[in-house]
């Protein structure tokens, strides 16, 4: 099943079609600036028997070099079969649209990015008829944005960078930068960014950090997605409180049981010992005291160390 992280890594190019221009500039590649960008159908199915879909497909027009096709693929892990699919996509797009296709692969970890970036020649012996050579964006070549002002200047690029660095040890600082930057932007700009980051982090530990930052720093954020997240957080907090209350009640009953047994056996319980029993919050210790209270000849026997 396709994860929300997978969707966020490529769908951001649909919502921000000119993002590729800034990505190519960031990577130091000499692609011309677009004059127009058009989202195209991502269905590259050849027959009904084989369903093939590119994650995101854009037609980008440029003034100096004419139009080209940008196929964006989100890749979460190494897949030996993927290169063959990519080769098919490129050949199909070239044949169908009669335009030069470019493959952009977005990764969240360095190992997958390095694997995806390796050229894969298709041919026989030393004569490749076609070489699949994606342009790859990953933690190794996407800059970490640590300045909120820089993030505000280009929120789309900052959002992509945040998603790509989702597993980075620096992710907490990156997310704090984003939450700070988002305070200064309107709701209609902020809300999609918040949700893209939620989706992009998916099940990574950083998702919990982002959830807490949004609750604290962006408490005014009101999207339906966030309301669900906030409801989950409240439910978790209530569950924790209920668990603590149950634990306290259990230990309180256990302490009462110890005192009840000592009272039934007619043993004197000084105030100091009574306070020690009622103040204990360790169920295991209380269970041990209860067992010893059944056979003890004095309160001191209850507290003895076995």
N, C-alpha and C positions, 0 to 999 in steps of 0.2 A: 504494500500500500504506500502511496506517495505521501511523504511527511510534509508538515507545514513548513519545516525548514527548507526542504527541497523546493517547495513552491515559492517561498520568499526570495530565494537566491536568483531566480530567473524572472519572476513576475514583476520585480521592481523595475525591470527594463521596459515592461509594458506600460507601467504607470509613469515612468520617466524615460521616454524613448530617446532623449538626447543624452542620457547617462553614459552611453558608450563613448561619446566624444571625450568626456572627462576621464573615463577609465583609460582610454588609449593615451591621453596626455600624461596621466599618472605613470603609465608604463613606459613612457618615452617613445611611443611608436608614431610614425609620421602619417597618420590617417588624416584625410582632409575633413574640415568641419562640415557637418550636415546642413543642408538647406531645407530638408523636409524628412520626416520619418513616418512611415505607415506600418501599422501592425497588420500582418498577413495571417491567413489561416495556418495553424500549425499541423494540420493533418497531412502526412506524407504517405498515406496508405496506398500501396500499389494495387492490391486486390483485397477483396473482403476477407480472405483467409489470413492475411497478415496485417495487423494494425500497427502502424508506425506513426509516432507523434513526436515532433520536436517540442521541447519545453516552451520556448518562445521564439517566434520568427518575426523579424522586422525588415522592411525595405527602407534603406537609408539613402537619400539623395544628397549628392555633393555637387558643388559648382565646378570644381576643377577636374574631378575624375568620374563624374556621372554617378548613377545609382549602384548600390550593391546590396546583398542580402546578409543580414546578421542573424545567425542561428545561435541562441543562447541555451546552454545545457547546464543544469545543476548536477554536480557529481558528488555524492556523499562518501563513496568508497571505491576502491579499485574494482574494475570489472573487465575481465579479459575479453568479453564479447562486445564491449562498448565501442571499440575502435572500428569494428566492422559496421556497426549501426551508423556511426558518424560518417564513415566513408560512403555509405548508402545515402545518407541525408544530403551530403555535399553533391554527389553525382545527380541525385534526383532534383535538387533545387536548381542546379546548373541547367539540367535538361528542361525542366518545366518553365522556369522564368527567364531563361537566357540571360541571366545576370551572374556576376561573380559572387559566390557565396563565401562567407567568413564564419568560422566556428569559434565561439567564445564559451569556455568552460569555467564555471565558478565552483571553487572547492573551499572547504572549511578546515582542511588539515594539510600540512606540508607534504606528507607522503603521497596522498592522493593527487595533489597538484603536480608533484614531480613526475608521477606516473603518467598523468594525463598529458603533460607537456612533451613527452617523448614522441618524436616523429615515428609514424608507423607506415613503412612502405608496403604497398600492395603490388605484387608482381612476382617474377620468378628469377631466382638466382640474384644477379647484381643489377637487374633491370626493373626498377619500379615503374609500373604504369600509372600509379596514383600514390601519393603520399598524404596520409592524414596527419595534419600538423595543426592542432588547435592553438588558439591564443588562450592562455590559462591565467585566471586570477585566483590567488590564494593568499594565505597568511605571509608567504615569503616576499611577495611583491606589492601587496596592498598596504599603503602606509597606515600607521596607527594615528588616529586623530585625537589629540589630547587637549586641544584648545577649543572651548565652546564657540568662540567667534568664528573660527575656521569651519566648524561644523555647521553653523547657521548659514555661512556663505554658500555652502553646497550640501544641503541636507540629504539629497539622494546619494551622493558619493559617500557621505559620512555614514548613512544607514547601511549601504552595501559593505563598507569597511567594518562596521560593527558586527554584521552578520558573519562575514568571512573570518573575523577574529574571535568568533564565539567561544572557541575552546582554548584561547590564549590565556596564559597566566596573568596577563595585564587586563583582562576583560572587565574587571570591576572598575578600574580607572576609566576605561573607555566608556562604559555605561554611565558613569557619573558625569562624564563630559557631555554625553548625549542628553541626559535628563536636565542638566543645567542649560544646555543650548535650547531645549524645547520650551523652556519657560518663556522665552522671548518671542515665540512665533504664534500666529493665530491658530484657533482650534482646527480649522479646515486643513491646515498644513501639518499641525502637530499629530492629530489623531491617526492618519495613515502611517506615519513614521513609527509611532508607538506600536501599532499592530504589526507592521512589517518586522520590527525587532522581536516582538513576542513570537511571531511565527518562525522567524529565522533561527532563534535560539532553541525553539522546540523543546526537546527533552534534555538539553545540556544543563549542567548545574547553574550556568549563568542566567538561565531563565528565572530562577528564584531571586537572584540579585536584582534583575530588571523589574520583577514584580514588586519587590519591596521599594525600589527607588521610585517607581511610578506612584505607589500608594503614598509615599512621603513627599516627594518633590512635585508630583503632578496630581495632587489629590482632587483637583478640579476636572480631571480627565473623565469624560462621561460616555465613551463609546459603549455599545452593547457588548462587545468583546471584553472590554475592561470590566464592565459590570459583572460579567460571568466570573472573571478572574478574581475580582474583589469578593464576590459571594463565596467562591471557593476558599479564599484566604480567611474570611470570617468563619466559615464552617470549620475549617481546620483549627482555628483559634478556639472556637467553642468546644470542639472535640477534645483539645488539649486541656482546657479548663475542666471539662467534665471528668476527664481521666484523672486530673489532679485531685478533684473533689472526691472521686471514688477512692483514690489511694489514701487520702487523708481519713476518709470515713472507715476504711478497712483497718488502718493502723490504730485509729481511735477505739474501734471495737476490740481489736486484739489486746490493747492496753487494758480496757475494761475487763476482758476475760481473765487476764493475769491477776488483777486486783480481786475479782470475784472469787477465783479459786483460793487465793490466799485468805480471803475473808471467810469462805466456807470452811477452811481448815483451821480457823481460829488463830492464825499467825498475825502477830503485831506488825503493822506496816508504818514505820515512821514517815513524817512528812517529806523528808529528803528522798526516801526510797520511792514514795508515791509520786513525787514530782519527776523522778528519773524515769519511772515507768510511763507516765502519761506524756512525758516530753519526748519519748523515743519515736522516731519516724521510720525506723528500719523494720519492715515486716519479718525478715529472717531472725533478727535479734529477738523480737517479741515472741515469735513462735518458740524459740529456744527457751526463753524465760517461762512461757506457759508450760512447756513440758517439765521443766524443773520445779515449777510451783506445785505440781501434782504430788511430788515426793519430798519436797524440801521440808526441813525441820525448822528453818528460819529464813527470813528474807535474804540474809547473806548467802544462803545456799542457792537462791535464784540467780544471783549476780556472779556466782563463782565462774571462773574460766575453766573450761573443760580442757 
